[in-house]
Amino acid sequence: MVSTLPAMTDASQTGIRITARFFPLMWILFFIKPRVGVDGSDMQTAWKTPTFIPTTPGQHTVTCYFPYFFPKKAGAGEIAVNVAQGQVVDVTYKAPWIVFLKGRMSVA
């Protein structure tokens, strides 16, 4: 189950909250929705909207990219995060200003 949550979450939840952002002069990205995933999953999300993905405690691989003409997975970024029981880890993805570069991902 995947849902979009506000900044505050229930203390009993365990998971990863991903927020994708881009530089506004990359105006084409206003028309393209980013894709995020945890441990190989892949789902569409929205720019600037935190997306919560429930996970089990442990290490997980978070990926994010946006679909484009060429390459198909433009601005791909990946980061490994550790999630403790009852913890929500905030991850931020920043799209590159050129589609052929890698996106930046960080843990907040």
C-alpha positions, 0 to 999 in steps of 0.5 A, spaced: 500 500 500 502 506 497 500 513 500 502 520 500 502 523 507 503 530 510 510 531 514 507 528 520 506 520 520 504 516 526 510 513 530 508 506 529 509 506 521 516 504 518 518 506 511 521 511 507 518 518 505 521 520 498 520 527 495 522 528 488 524 535 486 527 539 479 530 546 477 524 550 474 528 552 468 527 544 466 520 546 464 519 540 460 519 536 467 512 540 469 509 535 464 513 529 466 511 525 472 517 522 476 518 514 478 520 512 485 521 505 487 524 501 493 528 494 492 526 494 485 519 496 485 517 502 480 511 507 481 509 514 479 509 519 483 508 527 483 514 532 483 514 536 490 509 531 493 512 526 499 510 519 497 510 514 503 512 507 502 512 502 508 517 497 508 520 492 513 526 494 518 533 494 515 537 496 509 533 498 502 535 501 496 531 507 493 531 509 486 528 515 482 528 517 475 523 520 470 521 517 463 524 521 457 524 519 450 532 518 450 534 515 455 528 511 457 530 512 465 533 519 465 536 522 471 536 516 475 539 516 482 539 511 487 541 510 494 541 505 500 538 507 506 537 503 513 530 503 516 529 502 524 523 499 527 518 505 527 522 510 523 520 514 517 526 515 513 526 522 509 529 521 502 530 527 497 531 526 489 533 532 485 533 531 478 539 534 474 539 540 469 541 535 463 537 529 462 543 525 461 546 526 468 545 522 474 540 525 479 542 527 486 539 523 492 540 524 499 537 522 506 534 528 510 
